Amino acid sequence: MTRLDELHRSAALRWYGALLAFTHVITYVFWSKIPALLAQRPGNAVCWPFFESCWKLHPISQSLMHGVLHAYLALAIVGVLLFFGERLSRHCTTAAYVALLVMNLVKLAIFVLDYRLMGNYHYMPFVVSFAFLFCRDKAALCRYLIVGFYLSAGSLKLNAEWLSGAALLRPAFLTGWLGDASLAYVVLLELVLVFGLLSRNPFVFYATLVQFLIFHIYSWHIVGYFYPCIMFCLLAVFPLARLERSDGDDSLGARLLARKLPRSTIFVLAAYAAAQVAPVLFPGDNALTGEGRMFALNMLDAKSECSLELVARDGNVHTEHATLGAGLGTRIRCEPLVYFNAARGLCNDGASEVDLGLVARRTTDTWFQRLVGVTDLCGKHLEYDVWRHNAWIER
């Protein structure tokens, strides 16, 4: 059975495809400030390490970006409607499939323009959408991936930052011992109870699903609307697949033993697991250094504090920049890569020498640690290596 045959035969998958398309409608709303962000001067660009020349594209015309985003929204709406058009024409599902692929490629093209656009709320839909588009046994694979997301998130929360509440973006409604208990329960939910989403027992399944829905509804006042809305769309695969069960036992272990998993499913799950291990292979506290983190899920596992010293020299003129970058998410506000980009931006703007110093700590740490101390960054022609530890980042 081909990838499209699965969609043609399964109403549940078409509904889920519509919800994956709808995540792009939500993204359009969330990205309302993107045109202003990308219209900044080249020196303000924060490039992904695999696209270090992104600054050459900045500034991007705001009117152009508004046009691209409006076209992106129109495509997303059409994609949602096409997934419901199977009764009119079998070709509607094929068109919906192509529309979902194109909207993901458009989003990816925008996404790589600036590192400040990174976030789990994009990472997870990308992973699930490409699995949905290119792999067989779509419903099962998407469910296993989402369980994997929660397992990764739960493992990142096994630290004092999360359990004390110090990592939260905003104060939570629940405080005191009740707040502490709720934070610990989230870890239990994501590391242990999450397997209830794969249970064949209806009571266990729905009790688990409801707990995750409550968790994301509660998180709304802390992380905002976008993250919960994305997760509601992704989680829909569980009740939809249950209503149209066709794959027998949902247990990953049972299906592995019975050799019922397609090779593509095994490959995707193995690749996802390997990506989550990547940060551990780098030395130092990767919650501060950021090395390896772009491959893996990033959660509220650390809320860092930092101090910046950036000095540019152009002849006899010295200019000091000690302000942390604007428009940065909590996860990357102290990451060396961001300020490495800022320093190289000054080099590109004509500075003859740039010195970069950065110290940081977790909010639960007593002392700051030096992450970067580089003099004459322009003259040393330093690069950021995605695959190996960067010697200019101190452990």
Secondary structure, DSSP 8 states (H G I E B T S, - for coil): --HHHHHHH-HHHHHHHHHHHHHHHHHHHHGGGHHHHHTS-GGG----GGGTTGGGG-S--HHHHHHHHHHHHHHHHHHHHHHT-TTT-HHHHHHHHHHHHHHHHHHHHHHTT-GGG--HHHHHHHHHHHHHHH-SSHHHHHHHHHHHHHHHHHHHT-SHHHHTTTT-SS--SS-HHHHHHHHHHHHHHHHTGGGGGG-S-HHHHHHHHHHHHHHHHHHHHHH-SHHHHHHHHHHTHHHHHHHT--SS---HHHHHHTT-S-HHHHHHHHHHHHHHHGGGGSSS-HHHH-TTGGGS---SS--EEEEEEEEEEETTEEEEE----TT--TTTTT-HHHHHHHHHHHHHTT-SEEEEEEEEEETT-SS-EEEEEESSHHHHT----SSS--TTB--
